């Protein structure tokens, strides 16, 4: 027997609960993007608030995800999973009731902390309950479900907005989480490490402070000017102190010394760049669609979905090609496609036509799985099993940092070059969008040059399980 029929009752129920939680974490990354103009109009926010609504969710993901495993070592994997579900549910309920943009942004941060605990524990608890011969299949399901809901998020949000209020985007999380919580509490077996690694609160504080200062500085630079530049400099200094500390610890949060591996280092650059442009461009594509092209929420959701349509279709084939030939050619080709698509979108923005954007969106969409999967799994082929866990943390962190910085940097460029408030001149909005997409293209082009110069060729063969796991990023 294969697939679902080969599993017992516990395994089926745990897998179903984990699939639901994984889907929600991905869904809330993109569903809210389409609702942002409606949220701002309803709560009286500014374009800066738009960016903070996304950043407040992504920043905790970038910081606390690296701590989730350590917490689980101490308090147990089931307890950490349930705590993540509870925080995500409380954050979702609070977002649905938020009376102001400031409150919504704060509650999105709570959602992000819950998501940071959830996502690593979803994978951990799934692999622990599955029999050895079904682990790869289960990880493949998680990967496919996550990327599918990442793409469906804008369409689901558009449907909700057409039928009612943006608040229902958060409300729909609650019954799913409630059922998943009950199932997990009943069927996930308690487990923890007998000799847990230290939590390292100083490192977490440095990482959070450094990232927050840098992101705030970049996001506010158009309004604050010199003080923002000082904040960015301070944030980078704190991050440098974090790296210095991590290099000295016997059990660091992040093994930065692994960056000496050229394949891993260049793969991280590629992942940072592609996630930078995916999230950064998605947020501002919605603003451009609704404020510049003056289309409805359904059309805006479709445009964002088109930008990711090939990810669930091509992630596994891309992984198989990388398995045979190594990641280099796919990563370079994917970054070239992403750059070309972004340049097309930038150059066609001034025509204020959604149809003219489509070729660029499709080319960009082709580039995403060509980078995500090979760059996520390729580096593991040259690492020992002991180092793979630390490398997985670096892969996850590079994706999250890219997403956070993409929203901040592209948002700052958009704000400096254009305007995205309600009633703004469409041509001014288009000018801001053009500047943002050219910036995004510059980031992918820089990653392309780095990969072409430094990424090694074909490496040893990665496992099928790693190929499936790499699909989760895209």
N, C-alpha and C positions, 0 to 999 in steps of 0.2 A: 504493500500500500504506500501511496505517496501523499505528500501535502497534508491537508487538514485531517484526513481520515486516519492518518498514522498517529495522531495525538490523542492522549487521554483527556478526561474532563478538565483537570487542573491546567494542563498545558494549553488547551483551547481557550479557556477563560482568561488566563493570564495574558496570552497573546492578543486576544481581542481588546482587553483593557489597555495594554501597552500601545497597540495600534491607534486606539482612540486618543490617548494622551499625546503621542507623537504627532498625530495629525493636527491637533489643536495648537501645539507650539509653532508648527510651520504655518498653519492657517492664519494665526494672529500676526505674523510678520508681514503678510501681504494684504489680507482682507481690510485692515484698517487704512491702508494706503489709499484705497479708492474712496473711503468715507471721509478723508481728511477735509476736503472743501466743505462738505455738509456739516461736519463737526465745528469747523471754524465759523461758518455762518451762523450756526445755532448758538454757540457759546461766546461768540464775539471775540475770537482770537485773531492773531496776526500770522503772516507767513512764517515768522520765526517759531511760533507755537506749533505750526504744522511739523516742522523738523524735530522739535523737541518731543512731540507725541511719539515719533518713531524712535528717536535716540534714547528716550527714557526707558524704552523696552529693550533696546539692543545693548546698551551699556552694561546693565547688570548681567546680561547673558555673557558678555565678554569677560567680566570679572569673576563672577561666582561659579561659572561652569567649571573652572579649573579647581575650585574648592569642593565641588560636590562629591567627588570620590573620597576625599579626605574625611568629610563629614560622615559619609556612609561607613567608612572604616570604623569610626568611633561609635556611632549611634545605631548602625544597622542599615542595610540596604532597603528593607521594607519601610522602616520609619522615615528615612530620607525621602523615599518615593512618595509616601503619603503626605509628608510635610510639603513637598513640592506641589502636589495636587491641591492641597488646602490653600496654599498661598496663591496659586494661579486662580483658583475659584474665588477667593476673597477679592483679589485684584480685579477679576472680571466683573464681579457684582458691583464693586465700588466704581469701576469705569462706567458701567451702565447707568449709575445714579449720579455721576459727577455733575456738580452744579456750575463748574467753571473750567476753563482751560488749565489753570494751575492745578486744580484738584485732579483732573484727568491725567495730566502729565505725571503727577506723584503716584497715582494708582497704576499707571502703566509701568512705573519702575517696580512696583510690588509684583505685578504680573511677570516682569522680566526675571526677578529673583526666583519666583516659583518655577518658571521655565528653565532657569539655569540648573535647578535641582532635579527637575523632571527628566530632561533630555538624556543625560548620561545614565541615569538610573533606569530609564526605560530600556535602554540597550543592555545594561548589566543584568537586570532581572529577567529579560527575555532569554538571553543566552544561558542563564543558570537553570531555567526551567525546561529548556528544550533538550531533547536527546542529541547526542553528538552528530548523528546523521541528518538532523533537521535544523541545526543552528544556522547554516548558510542560507537555507530556504527562508527561515524566519527573519534573518537580517535583510534578505532581499525584499520581503514583504514590508518591513519597516521603511526601507529605502524608497520603495515604490510609493507607499502611502504618503510618506513625507513630501516627496517631490510633487506628487499629484495634487495634494492639498496646497502646496506652495503656489502651484499654477492656478488651481481652482479658486483660491482665496479671493482674487479680484472679482471673479464672476459671481461667487456666492454673495459677496458684499454688495455688488451692484443689484442683484435680485432683492436683497433685503432692503436696500435703500428705495428701490422702486415700490416695494410693498408697504414700507413703514419707516420707522426711525432708525438712525445709525446705532442707537443704543442696543438694538436687538443683536448686533454683531457680537457684543459681549455676553448678552443673555444666553445665546445658544450654547455657550461653553458650559453653562452650569449643569443642565441635566446630564450631559455627557460625562462631566467630571464626577458628578454624584454617583452614577452607576459604576464608573471605573474605580472610584474610591472604595465602594462596597465590595466589588469583585477583588481588588488588590488586597484589601484587608483580610478577606476570607481565604484567598487562594495563593497569594505570594508568601513563600516561606521566609521567616526571619533568618538573616545571615549577617555576619560581620567578620572582620579580620581579627585573629587572635592577638596579633601584634600590630596595631594600627600605626600608620605614619603620623607624625605630628601635624597639627592643623596649620601652623605657620601664619598666625594672624597679622604679624608685621608685614609679611610679603603681600598679603591680601590688601592691607591698608595702603601700602605704597602703590600697588597696581591700581586700586580704585581711585586714589587721590591723583596720581599722575594722569590716568586716562581721563578722569572727569575734568581736570584743569585744562588739558589739551583740547578736549572736545568742546567745552564751554568757550574757550578762547577762539577756536576756529569758527564756531557757530555764530558768535557775537561780534566778529571782527568788523563787519560792515557798520555796526552801530557804535561800538566802543572804541575802535581805532587802536591807539597805542596801549591802553590797558589790556586789551585782548592779546596783543603781541607779547606783553610781559607775562600774561597768564600762560600762554602757549610755551614760552621759554621755561617757566617754572615747572609746568607739567612734564616737559621733556627731561628736565633735570631729575625730577622725582622718578620717572621711568628709568633713567640711567642708573639711579641708586638702586632701584628694584633689580635690574639686570645684574649689577655688581654684587648685590646680596645673594641672588640666586646662584651665581657662579661659585660662591664660597660655601654654600650649604651642602651637607651630605645627602639630604633628601629634599630637594627644592620643589616648589610648585611647578616650575617649568624648567626643563633641562635646556638652557640656552646654549650650553656647550655643544649640543648636537648640531648647531648651525654651522659647524665646521664641515659637515657633510654637504658637498656641493649639490647633490641631487635633492636632498631635503630642503636646503636653503632656497634654491631657485624655485622649487615647487611651492614653498610658502609664499614667495614673492608673487607667483602666478595666482595663487588662491586669494591672497590679499587683494590683488588688483581686480580679479573678476568679481569678487563679492563687493568690492568698493563700487564698481559701476552698476552691478545688478540692483542693489538697494538704493543707491544714490539716484540712479536714472529712473527707477520705478516711481519714487516719490514725486519727482519733478516732471515725469511724463504725465502723471495724473493732473498736476497743477496746470501744465501746459494744455492738456486736452480740454479741461473744463473751463479754464480762464482764457486760454489763447484760441484754441479751436472752437470753443463754445459748444461742445458736444455734451450729451447727457452722461449720467453715471454708468449706464450699461455700455455705451461706446468706449468710455474711458477704461472700464474694466476689461473689455475685449482687447484694447491696445496693450495693456499690461500683461494680459494672458498670452498674447501673441509673442511678446518678448521672451517668454519662457516655454513656448509650446513644445520645443524639441527636447527639453531636458528629460522628462520621464521616458521619452521614446528612444533616445540615443545614449543614455548614461551607461547602460549595461553593454551595448555594442562597443562603445568607446573604451570601456574597461577591458573587454576581450582583446581589442586591437593593442592596447597598451600592454596587456599581458604577453603578447607575442613579440612586440617590437620595442617596448619601452615607452615612456611617456613623452619624450622630447618632441617628436614630430607633431603629435596631437596637440600638445600644449602650445607650441609655437603657432601651429595653424589656427587653433582656437582663439588665441590672443589676436592674431591677424584679422580673423573674421569679426571678432568683437570690436576691434578698432575701426574696421571698415563700416560696420553697421552704425556705430556711434557717429562717425563722420557724416554718413548719409543722413542720419536724423538731424544733425546740426545744420547741414546745408539745405535741407528741405524745410526746415522749421519756418522760414520766412514766407513760404507759400501758403501757410495756414491751411494745409490739406491733410486730413487723416490718411487718405489713400496714398499720398506721397511718402508718408512715414513707414508704410507697411514693408517695403523692400528692406529698409534699414533694420526694422525690428526683426524680420525673419533671418537676416544674415547674422545679426547679433545673437539671436536665439540658437543658431547653429554653433556659435562659438562657445556658448556656456558649457554644455556637456563635454566638449572636447578639452576643456581645461579642468573642470571640477573633478571628474572621476579619475583621469590619469594622474593629475597632480596630487590627488588625495591618497591614492594607493601606491603609486610608483615608488616613493621614497622608502616604503617598508621593505622592498625587495633587498635592499643593501644593508639593512639593520638587523642586529641580533634580536631574539625574542624579548630579551630584557629591556632593550631600548625602544621597542615598538610602542609600549604603553606611553612612554614619555613623548615619543614622536606624534602619537595620536592627539595628545594634549596640545602640541604645537600646531598641528593641522587645524584643530577646532578653534584655537585661539586666533590664528591668522584669518580664518573666515569671519569670526565675530568682529575682530578689529577692523577688517576691511569694510564690513557693513556699517559700523559706527562712523568711521572716518569718511566713508563715501557720502553718507547723508549730510555730515557736517561740512565737508569741503565743497561738494557740489552745491549744497545749499548756500554757502557763503558766496560762491561765484555767482550763482543765480541772483542772489539779493543785491550784489554789487552791480550787476549788469542789467537787471530787469526788475519787474514787479509782478507779484502773483496774488494780490488782494482782489476781492470781489470788485468788479467794475473797472479793473485796470485795462488800459489799451491793449488789445490783443497783440499788436506789433511789439510793444514793450515786453510783454510776457514772452513772446517768441525770441526776442533778443536775449533775455535771460536764459531761456532754455538752450539756445544755440551755444552760449558761452559755457553752460554747464556740461553739455554733451562733448564739446571740444576738450574741456578739461578731463572728462572721463576718458576720452580717446587718448589723450596724452598719457594718462596713467597706464592704460593697457599697452600702449606703444612702448613705454619705458620698461614694463615687465617683459614684453616681447624681446626687446634688445638684451635684457638681462638673461633670459632663458636661452636665446640664441648664442650668447657669448659664453655662458657658464654651465648650462645644464648638460650633464653627461648623456651619452647615447644609451643604447639598450643595456638594461641591467638584468639582474637575476629575476626569475619568474615569481610574481606575487601570488598568494593563494586566492582561490575563488571567493573565499569569505571576505578578503580585503577588497576585492573588486566590487562586491555588492555593497560593502560599507562605504566605499568612496562615493557611491551614487547619492548618499544622503545629503551631500552639501548643496546640490544644485538647484 
